[in-house]
Amino acid sequence: MTAAGRDWIGWAAQLACLFEVLAEKPGNVTRSKDCARLTLGHFLVSAAAVGPAFRPEAGSRVGDIIARAAGDTKRLAGVNTNIGIVLLLSPLVKAASLDHPEGLRAALAQVLLDLDVRDAQLAFRAILAAAPQGLDTVEKGDVRTTPIDYTLRAAMAMARDRDSLAREYVTDFAITFEVGLPCLTALWASGSRLSEAVVQTFLTILAQIPDTDIARKLDRQAAVRVCGQATEVLSHGGVYTEAGRRAIARFDEVLRDADRRYNPGTTADLVAATLFCFLVTEAHPDMVPDLLARW
């Protein structure tokens, strides 16, 4: 891969992080709202921090990308802002660097099958260092133990029923490619502003997929209730109607509690993955000014 190609992959990853946080998604840190000691500044610094890791050299392994991106984020931002995004974007970045003749998802399938024990060790250490809220305690595949006997894909398979990000690793990113990307691509093609398309895509994913962060901090029933509330918002038109925008404002108030228990963080991570896939499959560097003009 040429240096120019690596640059676009890295830029696309950073832009995905930036576009995700700048969109006014209910319950998340956005351009206008902070969230329980996390600010927009933390996320902007985090987007800058991952740049070097997300310009992969030939031979870079997913575990190495995860370790560097998470470590650099912790060093610069000082807090866990993006471990979920790092876990999702790292195999996507590796896949984008392969120039697979059958496209990004085929390349991703190859990358995921190639994951090994070392990838798992590096990823689990990064997760522990980030110390996300509400980690599950489980008998097998617990991130607090060194998974010497498991590849990263096998470790994710153990968590697939309780963690949407883990499930992406064993379904070739089904949520990203089958829910998020078709929604975002169609909205952009229809002439939507990018900021509106991002929010509508967020609501579409949240309506269908119970948010893992909410389920961990509360329970699955709470996450399912939030899915129902997102569905109701979409029934009013979401970001594209006045009634929908009023519903989004009410939804935001429900989700924005002081302890971030209702923060749909996993859904935001999936939106970042969707944005990256959109950028590397539907856009190119010369198109970025148009993306900004239609923000």
C-alpha angles and dihedrals in degrees: 000000000000123000088248090057092050090049092055092048090051093044091047091053092049092045090050089056092047097045091047095055097039093057115093097244115169116255096010136098105271139167091279103032137051124205125221102315094330116106138189087255091062091055095045091052089047091053089053092045096059095054099095094046093049094057094077122201121216109283096022111146125219091243091055091050091049093048095049096043093048093043094049091048092053091047096051104029098031093214141067105268104141116019090124092050090048092052091051100040097045097071090038091053090049090048093049090054092059098067090215112198091227095052141255099310093050089051089049092053088055092049093050093049089051095056113121142189093275090057088053093050093051093045094049092049089052091050092050092047090052090051098204118199121267103013110185121241108223136169097235130033096012110169089224090071126065105254096216093154097047135074114221091255091051091048090051090049089060090057099039095106094054104031127053094201091054090049090056089062093058098039098048088254097305095174092050097045101033103036112016104036098046090049096048094042093050093048092049092047090051090059099261121156109255094237091054093045091053092052093046091049090050090053091046093054093043092051091056105032122051106233112251095210092056092046092051095048095041118002141283092267090061090050091050091051089054089052088056092050091051089050090053091051090052090049087063091053099268115229093348100070135050091238090049093050090051089050090050090053091052091045090051091055091053094049099042101081122158095251097047090238091139096040106129092218097153091054089052089052090052090050090054090052090048091051092051092051090047092051097048095042103034105025144042135198095273089056095060094088088057090050089053093045089054096043 
